[in-house]
Amino acid sequence: MMTVKQLRAFLAVARTKSFAEASHLVHLSQPALSLAIKKLEESLGGALLIRTTRVVTLTPEGQALFEKGQRLLADWDNTEDELEQRFSLQRGKVAVAAMPSFAGTLLPRALYDYRERYPNIRVEVHDVIAERVVEMVRESKIEVGITFDPGASEDLKFTPLFDDEFIAVLPANHPGAGQLVMSWSRLLECDFIALQRPSQLRARMETELRACGLKLDVAFEAHQLATVGRMVSQELGVAAVPSLCRQQMEEMGARCVKLVEPVISRRVGVLTRYRGTLSAAAQGLVNVMRASLGEQT
């Protein structure tokens, strides 16, 4: 079978029409160069060069290999260069999916740091609900997901980054809007606005509250946290959301207060597949996010 070394040797002789000149180009001794050409001819089944004491010419088969071999070697060298650049993070692409509460708060800072370190890597961001992040990683549509802990799974690997506590979201005129903390029992005295089932966030709240003897009576339901925030700011009721959403809720005119009795939290982290290795670009992004979040959380 033809090797890249043999092809380089043949092309050097075909270009220069001289074994002496070709040996310098490919950094081989003339005997080693002659042996490489001989083995190439043996593997292909016939002569490629006609050697005389004064000149080297190509056989018809040699001419055909010369024309195709130049393209083959160029493709090989280009591929080799591209892979070297990808492994050294000089070029490439990475896709990440993140739930909106993370995508709109902590992710931009991490992406800024990533861009500073690896300016030639193109990043594709999918801001989707937490459940969709899990689906996209599982379906191999993206390499890296940022979401809440989805629980034990045979095919998914969850690496924790930090714990995110639920906070109360109140209308600006709510009596507790100026307080530092509020109990769940007091929050639940008001009309409550929750995400629709099967939201993981709602399931977490209901489970934790039930364990404390509290019941979540829902007056309004919505599909997106942004809608929940708008409804609270319009004084339709109160809500509880992860603290990652604080800025978003406050920009809508709502007030956010720490929730206690109980303190309910969800673990946020990096989601990848167990099987398969992350690309160098994706692994670099994970490393930068962990370093960036370590400084901010």
N, C-alpha and C positions, 0 to 999 in steps of 0.2 A: 504494500500500500504506500502511495506517495506521501512523503512527509513535507512539512513546511520548510525544513532545512534543505531537503533535496530540491524543492522547487526554487528556493532562493539561489541555490548554487547553479541550477540550470539557467535561470533567467539572467544571472550575472554573466555567464559564458555567452549566452545568446546575444546579449547587448554588446559586449566588448569584442566578441569573436576571438577572445584570447584567454587561455587558462591562467596565464601569469597575472593579467590585470584583474580577472575575476576573483582570483584567490585573495587579492588585497581587499576587494570590495566586501567579501563575505567573511573575511578574517579566518581563512582556512589555508593550510599548506596546499601546494599543488597536488601531492599524492592524496590528501584527504578530499580535495575537491573532485579529483578524477574518480575516487571511490564512490562519492555521493552520486555523481552522474551515472556511474555504472549500475549502482543499485536501483536508481530511478528507472533506467532503461529496462533492467531485469524485471522490475515490478510491473511496468507497463507492457512489456512484451516485445520491444523492438528498439531500434536505434533512433535517437533523437538528433544526434550530431554526427557530422562527417569530419573526421580529424585527418589532416595531412601535416606534413612537416612545416608547412608555411601558413596554412589558413584553416579556420574552423567554419563550417557552413551547417545550416539546418536542413534536416530531412523534411519532407512534407508534414510528417507527424510532429516533428520538432517545431515547425512553423506554427502549426495549429495550437500546440501547447504554449508556445510563446505568447500568442495573442490572448488565449483564454487565461493563461497563468498570471499575466499582469493584472487582470481584473480580479482574479481570485486572491492574489497576494494583497492587493489594495484593500479589498473587502476584509480580509483577515486583519490587516494592520489597523484599519478603521475600527473594527469591532474590538480589538485588543485595547486600543486607546480609549474607546468609550467605556469599556468595563473598568479599566484602571481609574478613569475619572469618576465613575460612579462609586467605586469602592473608596476613593479618596474624597468623596462628597464634593467634587468639582462640578458635577452636573447630575441631572436626574429629576425625578418627580415623586412626590409622596402625597397620598390622600388620607385625610383624617376626618372622622365624623365626631361631632361633639354636641351634646344637648345644649339648647339655646342659652340656658343660664350660665354655662361655662364658656360657650363660644362668644358671648357678648361681654364677658368680664375678664377672666384670667387668660383665655387663649390668645388674644391680641398681643399681650405683653410677651408671652412665650414665643409667639411667631416673630415678633420684632427681634428678640435675642437670636432666634434660629436664623433669621435673614442676615443678621450682622455676621454670624459665624459662617454660614453657607449661602452666599448670595446667588449662586447659580442653580440652586434647587428650587423647582417650581412646586408650590404647595396648593393643594385643592382641599377646600374646607366644605364639609356638609354639616349645616346646623339643623339637626333633626331631633325629634323627641327621644328620650332615653331608650324607650323600647325599640325604636328604629335603629339606634346606634348598635344595639346588640344584634339585630337582624343583619345589618350590613357587614359586621365583622364575621358573623357565622357564615354568611353567604360569600365571603372573600371578596366583597365589593370594595372594601377598603382594608388597609393593613392595621390601622390604629384607631381605636375609639376611646372617647372620654365619656364616662357615664357613671351612674350609681352601680354599686355592687349588685350584679344580677343573680347572685347565689351560686351554689355549686354547679359545675358543668363539666362534662367530659371533654368537650371540644374547645372551650374558651378559658383563657388565662386572665385573671383579674389581678392587677398590681395596684394596691392602695396608694393614694397620694395624700389625702386628708379626709377628715370627718367634717361634714357640713350639717349644722344644726338648723332645725325649723325655727322660723321667727313668725310672730304675729304680724299680719298686715291689716291696718285699721284705716278707716276714713279719717280725714284731717280733723274733723270735729268730734271724734270719739273721745270720751272722758279719759281713756287710758293712753291716748296718743302721746302724751308728754311723759309717760313713765319710762323707767329703764327696763323693768321686767313685768311680765304678766303671767298669771297661771292659766293653764289650759281650761280649768273649770270656769274661770271668768270669761275667757274668750268664747267658750261654747254657749254662753248665755245669749249671745247675739245670733242673728241669722248667719249661717255659715255658707261660704262659697267654696266648692271643692272641684277638683278635676274629675272628669268622668271615669268610671271604671272601664277598662282594667288598669288604670294608672298605678304604677309601682309606688309613687309617692302617696297616693290615697290609701293603698293597701297597707303601707308602712304605718301611716297615722292611725288607721283603724285598729291595727293589731296592737300597737303600743298603748293606745288609749283604752282599749278593751281590757288589757292586762292591769290597768290602774282603776278599773271600775267606771270609766268614762265612756260615753256614747257619742258618736259623731252624727248629729242630726243635720242633714244637708238641705238648705233652702234653694240653692242655685248650683248648677253644674256647668262646667265649661270644658272645652277640649285643650285649650292652650293656657299656660300661666299668664301670658300677656293679657288675655281676655279676663282672667280672674282679677288681675290688677286693675283693669279698667272698671270692672264692676264694683270693686271696693272703693275706688276713687269717686264713683258716682253714688256712694252711700247706700248700696244695695245690701251690704253686709260686711262680714270680716272673713279673713282667710288665714291660712298658714302655709308658708312656702319655704324652701331651702334658703339659707342666708345668701347664697350666690345670687339670688334674685333681688336682693335689697336695693341696689342701685336702680334696677328696672322699675321696681314698685314705687320708689320715691320719685322717680322722674315722672310718673303718672299722677302724682299728687297724693299718694297714700303715705301713711306713717308706719314705720317698722319698729317692733319692740321684741326684745328677747323673751322666749317662752320657757317656762319652767313648770315643774310639777305635772308631768315629767319633762325632762330634757330629751327630745327625740332627734336623732341624727341619722344621716345616711352617709355611707362611705363613698367617696368619689375616687376614681382611679382610672388606670389605663387598661383597656380591654384589647387583647390580641388572641390569635388562634394558638392552641397548643402545638399543632402540627405545622411544620414549616418554619423557616427562619425569616425574620424581618430583613428587608433590604437595608443597605447601609444608610440610605436617606431616612427611612422610617425609624431605625434605631437611633440615629442622631437626633431626630425630633423628640423621641421619648426621653432621651438623656437631657436635652435642653429643657423640656417641660418639667422634669423632676427637679432640676437645678433651679429653674425660675420659680416654681411654686414653693420650693424650700425657703426662698427668700421672702415670699409674700404671705404665706399662710402660717 
